[in-house]
Amino acid sequence: MTFNKYRSGLEERVAKQLEDLSIKFHYESLKIRFVKPSQPSIYTPDFILPNGVIIETKGQFLTADRKKHRQIREQFG
């Protein structure tokens, strides 16, 4: 089994071209932190009780669901 340190064939080809040209490089050695801009969205909860409690019925909360609900909670506490 051959170990490939690159994530794609394109990355592997670029690395080979750089090596063929004797150009030194580092692969995935830099991490850049950034904040994704917010995107206006609308959330429609399933049920609103008279006391203001919101009920959302979900069979399974996926990562995107958890992210959405965390953002709503942070913005509206």
N, C-alpha and C positions, 0 to 999 in steps of 0.2 A: 504494500500500500504506500503510495506516494503522499507525503505531507505537503500541502500547499498553504503557505503562510498568507496568501492574498485572498481577499473575499470574492473576487471575480476574475474571470479570464481577462477582462480589459485591464484590471490593475496589474495582473501578471505580465501582460504584454507591454504596458508602460514601463514597469520595472525593468524588464529585459531591454527595452530601448535605451533607458537611462544607463544601464550597466554597459551596453554596447558602445555608448558614447562616453564612457568613463566619467559619468556625472554622479557625484556622491549624493545620497539622499537618505532620509529617515522615513520609515513607513509607519504611519499612525502613531507617531510619538508625541503629537501635540493635541491637547484637549482645549477646546474653546467653549467657555460658558456663555450662554446667551439666554435671553428671555423671549419666548415666543409671544408675539403680540396677541392680545385678546381678540376674539372674533365675536361680534354681536350674535347672540343666539336667543331662541325662545324655548322655554320649558313649560309644558302643560302637564301639571300633576293630575293624577287620576281622581283623587277625592280630597275635598276640603271640608273639614268638620266645622260646626258652628263656633267652636272655641279656637279656631285658627290652625289646628293641627292638620298637616298635609300628609296624606298617605299615598305612597307610590307602590303599586303592585308590580313586582318583577319576579320571574321564575329564577333568574340567575343574573347577578350583577357582573357585567364584563368590565374590563379595565376602563373602557370609554365611559361606561355608566358611572363608575366610581369617581372618575375624574370630573365628570359633569356635575355630579351631586356635591363633590367637595368644593368646586368653584361656586356653586350656588350658595352653599352654607357659608363660605368665606365672605361672599358679597352681601348676604342678607341675614347672617347670623341667626 
